[in-house]
Amino acid sequence: MLKGSLTGYIDVAQMTLYAFLFFFLGIVLYLRREDKREGYPLEVEYLSQNAEKKQGFPLVPKPKIFRLGHGGVVLAPSGKPDSRPILAQPLERWPGSPLQPTGDPMIDAVGPAAYAERQEVPEMMIDGRPMIVPMRDRADMSVDLEDSDPRGMVVIGADKKRAGVVSDLWIDLAEPQIRYLQVTVDAEAGTREVLLPMTFARISDNRREVKVKSILARHFATVPATKSLDQVTKREEDRICAYFGSGHLYAKPSRLGPIL
């Protein structure tokens, strides 16, 4: 057989195309299988009281150990059942029916108030320090003289009532910028400290006020608290942001109805 005669009876271009197609198909199947490490098997509801678990194709992969950058490991899929109940029930018996909250949806984490079960550890810098810290712990940081300093300002809810007073600022060291306003709230059981995400605050320097449109003044008494006054964990951040975000829908009964 002469050198190079193989190409005389085999279409090399066609074989290359077939090889690419098999490679591409394998990549798709691999990625589709990997994205089932969380959230699967699916719960398929045929009736409101009956549900079954389905994996679909391809099947859920075997558990894999993921080593975290700051220590510890995570097993995915974990094989553990969901620990947090859904405090809502379907409005109808047909599949895909909307869920109706059975209690206070802002506290029960239903709908826009839902949050991810992230780790109960703070977000870390590359050197292992917490990323978000109160300014009182950072003597080398201050508010620029050309910007408004919210500390001491009164916080006003969507009902135009007083909710509390800003007592401190929480700084993101990676940016750096203000991530949260620490608010001292006058609750029935006494004062409490809560975090207000900066993205939900509108500062009025002339009136020395911080306005919040998403929730009412009374809702500040039930803002999810942090276990520590010096740091905030990933899960606590998700809960706090979800609480304020859900107020755009749940804070007033009128917000639940149609606009027109």
KOLVEXPA-105684 format. One record per residue (C-alpha): z, x negated, y negated. Coordinates in nm, 4 decimals, m for minus. Each point is the difference from the previous one (the first is absolute). Last residue first. Layout:
N
+----------+----------+----------+
:        z :        x :        y :
+----------+----------+----------+
:        Z :        X :        Y :
...
+----------+----------+----------+
//
This chain:
260
+----------+----------+----------+
:        z :        x :        y :
+----------+----------+----------+
:   3.5618 :   5.4885 :  m4.8285 :
:   0.2479 :  m0.2841 :   0.0513 :
:   0.0971 :   0.1160 :   0.3491 :
:   0.3670 :   0.0232 :   0.0910 :
:   0.2414 :  m0.2754 :   0.1044 :
:   0.0515 :  m0.1326 :  m0.3518 :
:   0.1511 :   0.3309 :  m0.1158 :
:   0.2885 :  m0.0437 :   0.2452 :
:   0.1041 :  m0.3133 :  m0.1929 :
:   0.0902 :  m0.3456 :   0.1353 :
:  m0.2111 :   0.0400 :   0.3168 :
:  m0.3539 :  m0.1033 :  m0.0929 :
:   0.0300 :  m0.2699 :  m0.2677 :
:   0.3508 :  m0.0574 :   0.1342 :
:  m0.1500 :  m0.1436 :   0.3159 :
:  m0.0816 :  m0.3236 :  m0.1841 :
:   0.3608 :  m0.0529 :  m0.1082 :
:   0.1303 :   0.0379 :   0.3558 :
:  m0.2871 :  m0.1992 :   0.1511 :
:   0.0723 :  m0.2924 :  m0.2350 :
:   0.3685 :   0.0023 :   0.0947 :
:  m0.0628 :   0.0321 :   0.3735 :
:  m0.2640 :  m0.2759 :   0.0045 :
:   0.2242 :  m0.2361 :  m0.1956 :
:   0.2944 :   0.0746 :   0.2297 :
:  m0.2162 :  m0.0826 :   0.3021 :
:  m0.0984 :  m0.3357 :  m0.1467 :
:   0.3582 :  m0.0865 :  m0.0910 :
:   0.1506 :  m0.0113 :  m0.3479 :
:   0.2348 :  m0.2716 :  m0.1210 :
:   0.3059 :  m0.0584 :  m0.2177 :
:   0.1596 :   0.3454 :  m0.0127 :
:  m0.0054 :   0.0151 :   0.3795 :
:  m0.0455 :   0.2943 :   0.2348 :
:  m0.2614 :   0.1438 :  m0.2335 :
:   0.0098 :   0.3658 :  m0.0994 :
:  m0.2546 :   0.2732 :   0.0643 :
:  m0.0232 :   0.2139 :  m0.3183 :
:   0.2352 :   0.2956 :   0.0467 :
:   0.1777 :   0.0084 :  m0.3384 :
:  m0.3267 :  m0.0852 :  m0.1751 :
:  m0.1303 :   0.3423 :   0.1053 :
:   0.2162 :   0.1691 :  m0.2622 :
:  m0.2073 :  m0.1530 :  m0.2817 :
:  m0.3243 :   0.1426 :   0.1358 :
:  m0.2633 :  m0.1981 :   0.1874 :
:  m0.3575 :  m0.1259 :  m0.0534 :
:  m0.0139 :  m0.0024 :  m0.3798 :
:   0.2461 :  m0.2828 :  m0.0722 :
:   0.0648 :  m0.0946 :  m0.3609 :
:   0.1878 :  m0.3131 :  m0.1050 :
:   0.1536 :   0.0441 :  m0.3432 :
:   0.0867 :  m0.2146 :  m0.2999 :
:  m0.1718 :   0.2477 :  m0.2328 :
:  m0.2204 :  m0.2636 :  m0.1631 :
:  m0.0285 :  m0.2094 :   0.3146 :
:  m0.1297 :   0.2874 :   0.2118 :
:  m0.0354 :  m0.1366 :   0.3534 :
:  m0.1930 :   0.1940 :   0.2632 :
:   0.1408 :  m0.0464 :   0.3490 :
:  m0.1600 :   0.0866 :   0.3355 :
:  m0.1757 :  m0.3375 :   0.0362 :
:   0.3283 :  m0.1779 :  m0.0752 :
:   0.1523 :   0.1317 :   0.3205 :
:   0.3462 :   0.1473 :  m0.0771 :
:   0.2822 :  m0.1559 :   0.2004 :
:   0.3342 :   0.1746 :   0.0364 :
:   0.3581 :  m0.0845 :  m0.0971 :
:   0.2666 :   0.2662 :   0.0375 :
:   0.2520 :   0.1598 :  m0.2324 :
:   0.2501 :   0.2468 :   0.1360 :
:  m0.0032 :   0.2636 :   0.2770 :
:  m0.1647 :   0.2513 :  m0.2319 :
:  m0.2637 :  m0.2543 :  m0.1026 :
:  m0.0378 :  m0.1895 :  m0.3273 :
:  m0.2838 :  m0.2405 :   0.0752 :
:  m0.0033 :  m0.3709 :  m0.0908 :
:  m0.3663 :  m0.0982 :   0.0217 :
:  m0.1394 :  m0.3304 :   0.1259 :
:  m0.3588 :  m0.0251 :  m0.1170 :
:  m0.2378 :  m0.1276 :   0.2650 :
:  m0.3011 :  m0.2301 :   0.0365 :
:   0.0133 :  m0.1968 :  m0.3241 :
:  m0.2497 :  m0.2876 :   0.0081 :
:  m0.0491 :  m0.3501 :   0.1402 :
:  m0.2337 :   0.0104 :   0.2027 :
:   0.1801 :  m0.1610 :   0.2974 :
:   0.3491 :   0.0287 :  m0.1485 :
:  m0.0146 :   0.3795 :  m0.0115 :
:   0.2786 :   0.0921 :  m0.2392 :
:   0.2615 :   0.2742 :   0.0129 :
:   0.1236 :   0.1093 :  m0.3427 :
:   0.3531 :   0.1124 :  m0.0876 :
:   0.2183 :   0.2810 :  m0.1329 :
:  m0.2541 :   0.2681 :  m0.0911 :
:   0.1974 :   0.3125 :  m0.0912 :
:   0.0188 :   0.3328 :   0.1798 :
:  m0.1763 :   0.3301 :   0.0723 :
:  m0.0118 :   0.1614 :  m0.3449 :
:  m0.2040 :   0.3199 :  m0.0096 :
:  m0.3632 :   0.0390 :  m0.1023 :
:  m0.0762 :   0.2036 :   0.3152 :
:  m0.2265 :  m0.2845 :   0.1208 :
:   0.3005 :  m0.2336 :  m0.0118 :
:   0.1253 :  m0.2099 :  m0.2913 :
:   0.1495 :  m0.3481 :   0.0475 :
:   0.2019 :  m0.1261 :  m0.2981 :
:  m0.0667 :  m0.3582 :  m0.1092 :
:   0.2703 :  m0.2661 :   0.0325 :
:  m0.2287 :  m0.2454 :   0.1728 :
:  m0.3629 :   0.0980 :  m0.0577 :
:  m0.0870 :  m0.3215 :  m0.1907 :
:  m0.3254 :   0.0714 :  m0.1811 :
:  m0.2479 :  m0.2856 :  m0.0226 :
:  m0.0728 :  m0.2440 :  m0.2859 :
:   0.3305 :  m0.1819 :   0.0548 :
:  m0.0935 :  m0.0660 :   0.3613 :
:   0.2627 :   0.1239 :   0.2437 :
:   0.2147 :  m0.2731 :   0.1553 :
:   0.0038 :  m0.2418 :   0.2937 :
:   0.1885 :  m0.3301 :   0.0500 :
:   0.3380 :   0.1701 :   0.0473 :
:  m0.1360 :   0.1770 :   0.3092 :
:   0.2727 :   0.1923 :   0.1843 :
:   0.0318 :   0.2579 :  m0.2776 :
:  m0.3763 :   0.0462 :   0.0277 :
:   0.0412 :   0.1840 :   0.3298 :
:  m0.2031 :  m0.1440 :   0.2896 :
:  m0.3344 :   0.0736 :   0.1662 :
:  m0.1569 :  m0.2825 :   0.2027 :
:   0.3062 :  m0.0902 :   0.2067 :
:   0.0021 :  m0.3774 :   0.0652 :
:  m0.1500 :  m0.1443 :   0.3190 :
:  m0.2181 :  m0.2717 :  m0.1572 :
:  m0.3175 :   0.2083 :   0.0396 :
:   0.1697 :   0.2835 :  m0.1872 :
:   0.1569 :   0.2804 :   0.1992 :
:  m0.0154 :   0.3800 :  m0.0050 :
:   0.3494 :   0.1218 :   0.0801 :
:   0.1160 :   0.0879 :   0.3517 :
:   0.0503 :   0.3420 :   0.1566 :
:  m0.3397 :  m0.0196 :   0.1651 :
:  m0.2571 :   0.2707 :  m0.0620 :
:   0.0265 :   0.3529 :   0.1372 :
:  m0.2775 :   0.1297 :  m0.2261 :
:   0.0621 :   0.2712 :  m0.2567 :
:  m0.0557 :   0.3731 :  m0.0348 :
:   0.0697 :   0.1593 :  m0.3396 :
:  m0.3673 :   0.0927 :  m0.0425 :
:   0.0319 :   0.2272 :   0.3047 :
:   0.3565 :   0.0157 :   0.1324 :
:   0.2669 :  m0.2616 :  m0.0632 :
:   0.3009 :   0.2311 :   0.0570 :
:   0.1393 :  m0.0878 :  m0.3441 :
:  m0.3094 :   0.0975 :  m0.1997 :
:  m0.0839 :   0.2760 :   0.2503 :
:   0.3317 :   0.1826 :  m0.0514 :
:   0.0195 :   0.2130 :   0.3133 :
:  m0.2390 :   0.1531 :   0.2548 :
:  m0.3155 :  m0.1528 :  m0.1452 :
:  m0.3187 :   0.1977 :   0.0877 :
:  m0.2617 :  m0.1944 :   0.1930 :
:  m0.3675 :   0.0875 :  m0.0371 :
:  m0.1770 :   0.1194 :   0.3198 :
:  m0.2028 :  m0.2654 :   0.1768 :
:  m0.0158 :   0.1896 :   0.3265 :
:   0.0563 :   0.3796 :  m0.0267 :
:   0.3494 :   0.1458 :   0.0219 :
:   0.0465 :   0.0437 :  m0.3747 :
:   0.2346 :  m0.1311 :  m0.2709 :
:   0.0861 :  m0.3037 :   0.2091 :
:   0.3620 :  m0.1223 :  m0.0192 :
:   0.1767 :  m0.2604 :  m0.2084 :
:   0.2913 :  m0.2394 :   0.0331 :
:  m0.1976 :  m0.2585 :   0.1960 :
:   0.2594 :  m0.1872 :   0.2036 :
:   0.0532 :  m0.3737 :  m0.0536 :
:   0.0506 :  m0.2162 :   0.3086 :
:  m0.3603 :   0.0090 :   0.1199 :
:  m0.0034 :  m0.1011 :   0.3659 :
:   0.0193 :  m0.3683 :   0.0937 :
:  m0.2880 :  m0.1645 :   0.1878 :
:  m0.0139 :  m0.2740 :  m0.2619 :
:  m0.3782 :  m0.0220 :  m0.0097 :
:   0.0349 :  m0.2527 :  m0.1374 :
:   0.3109 :  m0.2175 :   0.0369 :
:   0.1300 :  m0.1596 :  m0.3179 :
:   0.1635 :  m0.3412 :  m0.0206 :
:   0.2575 :  m0.1675 :  m0.2194 :
:  m0.0308 :  m0.2694 :  m0.2622 :
:  m0.1380 :  m0.0218 :  m0.3520 :
:  m0.3676 :  m0.0079 :   0.0978 :
:   0.0333 :   0.2601 :   0.2731 :
:  m0.0932 :  m0.0671 :   0.3618 :
:  m0.2097 :   0.2771 :   0.1534 :
:   0.0590 :   0.0678 :   0.3699 :
:  m0.2656 :   0.2136 :   0.1720 :
:   0.0517 :   0.3213 :   0.1955 :
:  m0.2892 :   0.1050 :   0.2285 :
:  m0.2921 :   0.1691 :  m0.1684 :
:  m0.0329 :   0.3775 :  m0.0547 :
:  m0.3010 :   0.1217 :   0.1958 :
:  m0.3555 :  m0.0226 :  m0.1258 :
:  m0.0680 :   0.2839 :  m0.0151 :
:   0.2449 :   0.2824 :  m0.0724 :
:   0.3744 :  m0.0515 :   0.0152 :
:   0.1197 :   0.3583 :   0.0102 :
:   0.3507 :   0.1417 :  m0.0172 :
:   0.0585 :   0.3723 :   0.0381 :
:   0.1432 :   0.2644 :  m0.2246 :
:   0.1259 :   0.3525 :   0.0414 :
:   0.2149 :   0.2014 :  m0.2401 :
:  m0.2488 :   0.0362 :  m0.2845 :
:  m0.2894 :   0.0425 :   0.2402 :
:  m0.2832 :  m0.2365 :   0.0824 :
:   0.1664 :  m0.2982 :  m0.1586 :
:  m0.1324 :  m0.3441 :   0.0875 :
:   0.2543 :  m0.2766 :  m0.0423 :
:  m0.1849 :  m0.3282 :  m0.0079 :
:   0.0974 :  m0.2905 :   0.2245 :
:   0.0053 :  m0.1879 :  m0.2283 :
:   0.1100 :  m0.0550 :  m0.3577 :
:   0.0176 :  m0.3779 :   0.0215 :
:  m0.1593 :  m0.2407 :   0.2456 :
:  m0.3079 :   0.2226 :   0.0059 :
:  m0.1780 :  m0.2141 :  m0.2596 :
:  m0.0292 :  m0.2734 :   0.2638 :
:  m0.2029 :   0.2181 :   0.2359 :
:  m0.2542 :   0.0918 :  m0.2650 :
:  m0.0212 :  m0.3663 :  m0.1002 :
:  m0.0679 :  m0.1110 :   0.3571 :
:  m0.2490 :   0.2811 :   0.0675 :
:  m0.1918 :  m0.0793 :  m0.3187 :
:  m0.0007 :  m0.3744 :   0.0720 :
:  m0.1238 :   0.0597 :   0.3549 :
:  m0.2815 :   0.2218 :  m0.1236 :
:  m0.1042 :  m0.2694 :  m0.2493 :
:  m0.0059 :  m0.2659 :   0.2728 :
:  m0.1997 :   0.2253 :   0.2339 :
:  m0.2453 :   0.0760 :  m0.2826 :
:  m0.0292 :  m0.3679 :  m0.0962 :
:  m0.0732 :  m0.0997 :   0.3585 :
:  m0.2638 :   0.2728 :   0.0266 :
:  m0.1656 :  m0.1229 :  m0.3212 :
:  m0.0003 :  m0.3583 :   0.1274 :
:  m0.1563 :   0.1198 :   0.3265 :
:  m0.2720 :   0.1752 :  m0.2018 :
:  m0.0713 :  m0.3095 :  m0.2062 :
:  m0.0123 :  m0.2146 :   0.3148 :
:  m0.2622 :   0.2221 :   0.1657 :
:  m0.0042 :  m0.1541 :   0.3450 :
:  m0.3309 :  m0.0843 :   0.1872 :
:  m0.1308 :  m0.2987 :  m0.1980 :
:   0.3305 :  m0.0806 :  m0.1589 :
:   0.1135 :  m0.1592 :   0.3226 :
:  m0.3047 :  m0.2326 :  m0.0140 :
:   0.1794 :  m0.2228 :  m0.2490 :
:  m0.0143 :  m0.3052 :   0.2234 :
:  m0.2539 :   0.0437 :   0.2755 :
:   0.1012 :   0.1410 :   0.3331 :
+----------+----------+----------+
//
